[in-house]
Amino acid sequence: MKILHIIDHMGLGGAQQLLRDILPELEKNVECEIRLLVLRNDINEKYPDISHVLNARSSFCSPFVFFKVLRYIRFQKIDILHLHLQRSVFVGLLASLSTSVKIVVHIHRDIEHELFYFRFILLLFRKKVSYFIVGSMKMVEQAVRVLKIDKMKVILIYSFINIKKFDRNHFNSTLLRIKNGFSQTDFIIGYFGRLTRQKQPWHVVNIAKLLSKKSDKFKFIIVGKGLFRNRLKNTIKKYKLQKSVHLLGYREDVPELMSIIDIGIFTSFYEGFPVSAIEMMAMEKPIIAFHIPAFEEIIEDGVNGYMINMGDIKGFSNKLSDICNDKNRLKKLGERAVEKIKPFDIQIAYIKYIDLYKKLG
């Protein structure tokens, strides 16, 4: 059985990291031949360690990519197309009209916040799709309601991580703090994510501004890239926060950086399922986030983290200040965070993928 995963690019993003983690595991299964087709290049591209990877090297709007994909499906006799992200779904669904290939569509983000044309395409082709994969219970309900499909066609596979990679015992946080210019007395708050409108990263700087008035021990690291980087840089300079807010950009050493923080924060107004949140929780780092559905399945308010009313910057900063002054509570929150993320291990996801492919085989 030949399974072709198609994705827009292999740069930064949760969907890309998912493929980097799961495809090498799936390739070990003797019943499946796993392949990956990437539609275009990205500056921070990193491929999964598997035998068959092809880059179509097309421009973003090139119509010729469809013919490349169709030719590859036919020539390689692909049995299943597993599609990730908008452009890949569009190209794959078009290609399916001329072939007998079976289709799996992986929805990585909150479908109600997807572009209208993408939702329309999914509605139009929903009968052609064998299964839709989603990453949370909330997304199951959304898929059934928005796409008007039977619940039996929606497969819940939680977004996952390789928990072994995010074991805090593998890292010397003391030395890593020194290496990155921090002291043991600093209270380090970590933001890991794209710098986009969806993520509202400017709130991180606003929170830092409020906390800077209370103490100089609050330090922020912002890891990620995006269109709002320059805006953040200018705001940090405007508020004179250069010593407390550090824009680190794209980094390869994410687990190491997560090991040095005390707590992780999220300021998004919507998410599909935040992979970086379960990565931090695996490192025994509690999470504080604005209250959105994506976090309801992983954060138990006051047990392993906190959820703050959307836009309540003062409440957000006060909660961080309270936790900073209560090391015992911080420790307990972290310990409970680790317990919560056990269902999100890659090995559980692997079994569900194999079962799905067997259904289609």
N, C-alpha and C positions, 0 to 999 in steps of 0.2 A: 504494500500500500504506500503510494507516494503522496506526501502532504506538502503543499507549497504555502508557506506563510508569505504574505505580501504586506509591506509597510511603506509609508511615504518616504521616510528617511531614518537613519540610525544615529541621529545626534542625541541631544538631551531630551529627556521625557520619560514618564513612567512606563508607557507602552514599549519603548525601546529597551529599557532596563529589564522589563518582563521577558522580552525575547532573548536578551543576552543571558538571562538566568535559566530559562526553561528549555530552550532549544537544545543545548548540549545534553541535558538530562533526557529529553525525548529521543535524541539520536541513539542513545544506548539501547533503546527498545528494538529488538530484532525484527518485530513485525511492521515497523514504520521506517520509511525513508524520508527524512526531514530535509527540506530545502527552504531557503530564504531568498526572496527577490525584493531588492530595495529600489524604489522608483527614482530617487534623485540623491545627489550628494549633500552632505552637511559638513560644516567646518569642524565639528567635534565628533565626527563619525567614529564609532567603535562597533565592530561586528561581533556576533557571538562566535564562539569557538566550535564551529561545525564544518563538515566537509564541503557542503554545497551552498555557496553564497554567490548571488549574481546581482550586479548593480546595473539597472537599465540606463542610468546616467542621462535621464531626460530632464529638460527644463520643466519648470513648474506647470506650465499650461500646454505642453507639447501634446498634440493629438496622436503622434506616432507611438507613444508609449503603449497605447492599447494594442496595437498590432504586435509590438514586441512581446507583450504578456501573452496574447493569444497564441502566437507562434511557439512560445516556450511551453505553454500548457499542452499543446498538441504534440510537439516534438518529444517532450519528456514523459508524455502519457500520465499527467497528473490526475490523481483520483479525488483529492480534496483540496479546495482553496480555503485557507484560513486568513481572513482579511482584517487588517488593523488600520484605523484612522481613515479620515474622510476620502482622500483622493484614491487610496488603495481600494476602499470599498466600492467606489464608483467604477474604477477600471475593472476590478474583479467581477462585479456584477454584470457589466457589459460583456465581458469575455465569456461569462457563463451562458449567455444566450446562444452562443455558437458551439458550445461543447456540452458534454454530459457530466462535467465535473460537479461535485457536490460542494455546497457553500456553507461556511461557518463565518459569521460576522461577529467580531469581538468589539463590543462597545466599551470604550475605556473611560468615557466622561459622562457627566450628568446629561442625559439625552434631551432634557427640557431646555438646556442652555446651548445645544448644538445649533448650527446655522439651519435656517428653514429649509434650504435646498437639500441638505443632508437628510433631514427627517423625511422630506418628501420622497427622496430616492429610496430610502428604506421602506417607506409605506408602499411605494410602487412595486418594489421587488420582493416584498416580504414573503410571498408564496414560493419564490425561487430559493430562499434561504432555508437550509435544513434546520440550523440552530443559531440562536443568538447567545453569546456569552456575555455576562455582566459580572461586575465585581462587588456588588453589595445587594442586600435585601431590598433597599430602597430602589435600586436600579431595576430589579425584577418587576416591581409594581409599575415603574415608569414605562418599561418596555412593553408590557402587556397593554397598558392604557394608551400610550402615545402611538404605538405601531399597530394596535388592534390585532394582536396575535394571541394564540392559545398559550397559556402558561407553560405547557409541556414543551414548547419550542424554546423556552428561555432556560439556560443552564447557568446556575450560580457557581462561579469559581472565584473565590475571594482573591483580590490582588495579594500577591505573596512576595516573600523575600527568602533568600537563603540565610536562615537564622544563624547558621554557623559563622557566616562572614561578619555578623554583627553581635559577636560575643564580647562584652566589654573586658573580659579577662584576657583577651588577646592583645590588649593595648596598654601601654604605660602612659596613662593620662598625665602624670606629673611631668615626664620628659617631653611629651607632645605639647603641653601648655608652654613650657619654656621655649621649645622650638618655634612655636607660633607667636611668641612675644607676650604671653600672658603669665600672670602670677597665680599662686595657689589661693590667694585671697579674693581674686576676681570672681564675680558671679557672672558666668558666661551664658548668654541667651542666644540660641541658634535658630536661624531661619534658613531652610533649605528648599529651594524651589525657583521656578522661573519668575522673572521680573516682568510680569504682565498685568494687565488691568484686572483680570480674573482673580489674581492673587493679592491685589491691593498692597504691594510691599511698602508703599509710602506710610502706611500705618505703623510699620516697624520703627521708622525714624521718629514718628510722632510719639510713640511709646517711649523711645529712648530719650527724647527731649524732656518728658515728664520725670522719668527716673533719674536723669542727670542732676535734677534739682535736689534729689534726696541723698545721693551718694555717688562718688566716682568709681565705686567698685563694680557697677553694672557695665558689662561689656556685651556688645552685640556683634555676631558674625553673620553676614548675609552671603550665602553661597548659591550662586546661580547667575544666569545671564538673561537678558531680555531688553525690550524697548525702553523700559523705565530706568535703566541703569544711570544714564546721564542726569535724569531728574532727581534720582536719589542722591547722586554725588553732589549736585548743586544744593540740595536741601540740607545735607549733612554739613556742608561748608557754611551755609547760611546760619544754621543753628550752632555752629562751632562745636560739632560733635565728632571731629576727626579722631579724637583719642578714645572715643567710646564705641563708635560704630565703624565696623570694618567691612568694606565691600570686597569680597574675595573673588568674585567672578566664578567662572567654571573651574572646578577642581576634580582631579582624579582620586584624591585621597579622602573621599567623603566619610568612610567609616572612622578614619583617624580623627577627623574634625568632629564627628559626632561624639567621639569618646571624651573630648575635652569640655563639652558644654555641660551646664547644670540642668538646663530645661530647654525644650523646643517650643516654638510658637508658630501659629498659622493665622493668617489674616485674610484668607480667601472668602469671597462671598458665594462661591460654589466650588465643588470638587466632584470628581467621579469617585475615586477612592484614593486617598493620599498615601502612596507607597512610602514616602520619606517619613511619614508619621510612624508607621509600624517599624521602620528601620531604627528610629530613635528610641521607640519603646522597647525594642529588643536589646538596646544598649542600657536599659534601666533609666531612661530619661523620660520623665513625665511630659505631657503635652498640654499647652493652653491654646485654645482656638476659639474663633468666633463660632457661635452656635449655628451650624448648618447640618442638614441630614447626613452628610458623608461621615461626620464624626460620631454620630449617635451609636454606631455599631462598634466603636473601639474605645471611646472615652466614656467612663462612668464618672459623672461629675462629682468631684470630691473624693473619689476612690483611687483612680489612677491618673487623674488630670482634671482639667476644668474647661468648661465652655462659657464664654462671655457673650452677652447680647451684642448683636451685630453693630459695629461702629462705636461701642463704648470703650473708648481709649483710656479714659480715667479708670474705669473698672478693671481693665486689662493691666494697666500699670500698677494699680493697687494690689492686685492678686500676685503679681510677680514680686512686689516688695514684701508682701506678707510671707511668701514661700522662702524668699531669700533669708529671712530672719528666723526661719523655723527649719533647721537642718534635719531634724527627726522626721518631720512631715514630708520633706522632700525625699528622704530615703525610702519611706514607706510607699509613697506614690510611685517611685521608680520600681520597687519590687513588685507591686501590683500590676504595673504596666507590662512587665515581662510575662506575667501569667496570662494576660489578656490576649497576647499576640500568638499564642501557640497554634491556633487554627489557621494561621496565615503562613505556615511553613511550606517551602517549595515541594516537599515530598508529598504533602496532601494534595496540592494542586496537580502534581505529576500524575497521580492515580486517576484524578478526574479527567484530565486530558486524554489519557489512554483509553479510559472507558468510553469517552465521547467518540473517539476515532473508531473504536471497535463497533459502535452502533452504526457508524456510517460505512464501515468496510464491507 
